[in-house]
Amino acid sequence: MFTDTHCHLYFDVFDADRDQVIERAINAKVVRMLTPGIDLYTSRLAVELAERYPEIYATVGIHPNSAKDWNKGSLAELRDLAVHPKVVAIGEIGLDYYRDKAPKSQQKQIFHEQLKLAAEVGLPVILHNRLASHDMLDILAGWRAEYSTGTDTEAFPGVMHSYSDGLETAMHALSMGFFLGITGPVTFLNARNLQGVVSSLPIGRLLIETDAPFLTPHPNRGRRNEPANVVQIVQKIASLKDLPIETVAEVTTANADQLFHWREIVD
């Protein structure tokens, strides 16, 4: 069994064949798919998809590239959405200094607000980090020290989505309890650095993600991505770590269960 812990299935690129995309995933033995919101509108869409499809779960949050949309009512609406039984995390939240669509100070502010919300509602976080590792790790360390959730998220507070940084940052994140999400770029022919990092990481702290419709694995790079392609990512990790594909699938699926507790949810 496989899980896709990050796929944006509400995007209109899936409107014409969403049912077929989900059916292909199920046929590929993808048993659970997590759809993260990136703003209030898509967070609502993610919850609607989770209500419609038993295999889909949702997260709610405002992405740093949507930080300028934050207003006085944003936090209250996220809080209302977060109580839905199929919402299993706060995200996708974090910092993006590459696209830089909002001032760093504003990104940090809404990141702090949403981390505080996660602690309040006892949910893990899905983290977006692009060229912001130093600030992100500092903020996360302060958050971990300040807030106590009183839940299992004390030990495992979230996942660094689509990990692409070096081994030092990875080990720092692991030391704080975070999982690392591995996406299609690990299969790219020129991804030697990322492949080296993944080879060095414990399999018990990895999650499998497609980030569909983005980051399609090799050899289909450039086409629309979809959850069934988690199989290719697992195959590459198995090759890098010299493990049976069944082992990587089993362990990463168990990792996702441990973080999101979605097996405890009655659909």
KADA-V970664 format. One record per residue. N is the residue number from 0. RES is the residue in three letters. SS is DSSP state (~ for helix, > for strand, _ for the rest). OMEGA is omega as a letter, one per 30 degrees, with the letter a starting at -180 (999 if undefined). D_LAST is the distance of its C-alpha to the last C-alpha in Angstrom with 1 decimal. Layout:
n = (N/N)
res = (RES/RES)
ss = (SS/SS)
omega = (OMEGA/OMEGA)
d_last = (D_LAST/D_LAST)
This chain:
n = (0/1/2/3/4/5/6/7/8/9/10/11/12/13/14/15/16/17/18/19/20/21/22/23/24/25/26/27/28/29/30/31/32/33/34/35/36/37/38/39/40/41/42/43/44/45/46/47/48/49/50/51/52/53/54/55/56/57/58/59/60/61/62/63/64/65/66/67/68/69/70/71/72/73/74/75/76/77/78/79/80/81/82/83/84/85/86/87/88/89/90/91/92/93/94/95/96/97/98/99/100/101/102/103/104/105/106/107/108/109/110/111/112/113/114/115/116/117/118/119/120/121/122/123/124/125/126/127/128/129/130/131/132/133/134/135/136/137/138/139/140/141/142/143/144/145/146/147/148/149/150/151/152/153/154/155/156/157/158/159/160/161/162/163/164/165/166/167/168/169/170/171/172/173/174/175/176/177/178/179/180/181/182/183/184/185/186/187/188/189/190/191/192/193/194/195/196/197/198/199/200/201/202/203/204/205/206/207/208/209/210/211/212/213/214/215/216/217/218/219/220/221/222/223/224/225/226/227/228/229/230/231/232/233/234/235/236/237/238/239/240/241/242/243/244/245/246/247/248/249/250/251/252/253/254/255/256/257/258/259/260/261/262/263/264/265/266)
res = (MET/PHE/THR/ASP/THR/HIS/CYS/HIS/LEU/TYR/PHE/ASP/VAL/PHE/ASP/ALA/ASP/ARG/ASP/GLN/VAL/ILE/GLU/ARG/ALA/ILE/ASN/ALA/LYS/VAL/VAL/ARG/MET/LEU/THR/PRO/GLY/ILE/ASP/LEU/TYR/THR/SER/ARG/LEU/ALA/VAL/GLU/LEU/ALA/GLU/ARG/TYR/PRO/GLU/ILE/TYR/ALA/THR/VAL/GLY/ILE/HIS/PRO/ASN/SER/ALA/LYS/ASP/TRP/ASN/LYS/GLY/SER/LEU/ALA/GLU/LEU/ARG/ASP/LEU/ALA/VAL/HIS/PRO/LYS/VAL/VAL/ALA/ILE/GLY/GLU/ILE/GLY/LEU/ASP/TYR/TYR/ARG/ASP/LYS/ALA/PRO/LYS/SER/GLN/GLN/LYS/GLN/ILE/PHE/HIS/GLU/GLN/LEU/LYS/LEU/ALA/ALA/GLU/VAL/GLY/LEU/PRO/VAL/ILE/LEU/HIS/ASN/ARG/LEU/ALA/SER/HIS/ASP/MET/LEU/ASP/ILE/LEU/ALA/GLY/TRP/ARG/ALA/GLU/TYR/SER/THR/GLY/THR/ASP/THR/GLU/ALA/PHE/PRO/GLY/VAL/MET/HIS/SER/TYR/SER/ASP/GLY/LEU/GLU/THR/ALA/MET/HIS/ALA/LEU/SER/MET/GLY/PHE/PHE/LEU/GLY/ILE/THR/GLY/PRO/VAL/THR/PHE/LEU/ASN/ALA/ARG/ASN/LEU/GLN/GLY/VAL/VAL/SER/SER/LEU/PRO/ILE/GLY/ARG/LEU/LEU/ILE/GLU/THR/ASP/ALA/PRO/PHE/LEU/THR/PRO/HIS/PRO/ASN/ARG/GLY/ARG/ARG/ASN/GLU/PRO/ALA/ASN/VAL/VAL/GLN/ILE/VAL/GLN/LYS/ILE/ALA/SER/LEU/LYS/ASP/LEU/PRO/ILE/GLU/THR/VAL/ALA/GLU/VAL/THR/THR/ALA/ASN/ALA/ASP/GLN/LEU/PHE/HIS/TRP/ARG/GLU/ILE/VAL/ASP)
ss = (_/>/>/>/_/_/>/_/_/_/_/~/~/~/_/_/_/~/~/~/~/~/~/~/~/~/~/_/_/>/>/>/>/>/>/>/_/_/_/~/~/~/~/~/~/~/~/~/~/~/~/~/_/_/_/>/>/>/>/>/_/_/_/~/~/~/~/~/~/_/_/_/_/~/~/~/~/~/~/~/~/~/_/_/_/_/>/>/>/>/>/>/>/>/>/>/_/_/_/_/_/_/_/~/~/~/~/~/~/~/~/~/~/~/~/~/~/~/~/~/~/_/_/>/>/>/>/>/>/>/_/_/~/~/~/~/~/~/~/~/~/~/~/~/~/~/_/_/_/_/_/~/~/~/_/_/_/>/>/>/_/_/_/_/_/_/~/~/~/~/~/~/~/~/~/_/_/_/>/>/>/>/_/~/~/~/~/_/_/_/_/~/~/~/~/~/~/~/~/~/_/_/~/~/~/>/>/>/_/_/_/>/_/_/_/_/_/_/_/_/_/_/_/_/_/_/~/~/~/~/~/~/~/~/~/~/~/~/~/~/~/_/_/_/~/~/~/~/~/~/~/~/~/~/~/~/~/~/~/~/_/~/~/~/_/_/_)
omega = (a/l/l/a/l/l/a/a/l/a/a/l/l/a/a/a/a/l/a/l/a/l/l/l/a/l/l/l/l/a/l/l/a/a/a/l/l/l/a/a/a/l/l/l/l/l/l/l/l/l/a/a/a/a/a/l/a/l/a/a/l/a/l/l/l/a/a/l/a/l/a/a/a/a/a/l/l/l/l/l/a/a/l/a/l/l/a/l/l/a/g/a/l/a/l/l/l/l/l/a/l/l/a/a/l/l/a/a/a/l/l/a/a/l/l/l/l/l/a/a/l/l/l/a/l/a/l/a/l/a/a/a/a/a/a/a/l/a/a/l/l/l/a/a/a/a/l/a/a/a/l/l/l/a/a/a/a/a/l/a/l/a/a/a/a/a/a/l/l/a/l/l/l/a/l/l/a/l/l/l/a/a/a/a/l/l/a/a/a/a/a/a/l/l/l/l/a/l/a/a/l/a/a/l/a/l/a/a/l/a/l/g/a/l/l/a/l/g/a/a/a/l/l/l/l/a/l/a/l/a/l/l/l/l/a/l/l/l/a/a/l/l/l/l/l/l/l/l/a/a/a/l/l/l/l/l/a/a/a/l/a/l/l/a/l/a/999)
d_last = (18.3/18.2/16.2/17.3/17.1/18.8/18.9/19.7/18.2/19.0/22.8/24.8/26.0/22.8/23.1/25.1/22.9/19.5/17.9/20.5/19.9/16.3/17.5/20.2/18.0/16.0/19.4/20.6/18.1/16.2/12.8/11.4/13.0/13.6/15.2/17.6/19.4/23.2/24.2/22.9/22.7/20.6/18.4/17.5/17.1/14.8/12.5/12.9/12.1/8.8/8.1/9.8/8.7/5.8/8.4/9.3/9.3/12.2/15.3/17.9/21.6/25.0/26.7/30.4/31.5/30.1/31.8/34.3/31.6/30.9/32.2/32.3/29.1/27.0/26.1/25.1/22.8/21.1/20.8/19.1/16.6/16.0/14.6/11.4/8.5/7.6/11.3/12.5/16.2/19.2/20.8/22.4/25.4/28.8/32.3/33.8/37.6/38.0/37.0/38.1/36.8/37.0/39.5/38.7/39.2/36.6/34.1/34.7/34.3/30.9/29.8/31.0/29.3/25.9/26.4/27.4/24.2/22.1/24.2/23.8/20.0/19.8/18.1/19.6/21.4/21.6/25.4/27.5/31.1/33.9/37.5/36.6/36.1/38.8/37.6/33.9/34.7/37.0/34.4/31.7/34.3/35.1/31.6/30.9/34.2/33.6/30.1/28.4/24.7/24.8/21.7/21.3/21.8/25.4/25.8/23.5/23.5/22.3/23.3/26.3/24.9/27.0/29.7/33.2/35.6/37.9/37.7/39.0/36.3/33.7/35.1/35.3/31.6/30.8/33.1/31.0/27.9/26.4/24.9/26.4/24.5/26.5/26.7/28.8/32.1/32.4/33.2/36.0/39.5/40.8/38.2/40.3/39.8/36.0/36.2/38.5/36.2/33.2/35.6/36.4/33.0/31.2/28.4/26.4/26.2/25.2/22.1/22.0/21.7/22.9/23.2/22.9/24.9/27.4/29.1/29.0/30.2/33.7/35.0/33.0/33.7/34.2/31.7/28.3/25.8/22.4/19.6/21.2/24.1/22.7/24.4/27.8/27.2/26.3/29.4/31.6/30.5/31.1/34.5/35.4/34.5/35.9/32.8/31.1/28.3/26.2/26.9/26.0/22.7/21.8/23.0/21.5/18.0/18.6/19.9/16.8/14.8/17.6/17.7/14.2/12.6/9.3/9.4/9.4/6.1/3.8/0.0)
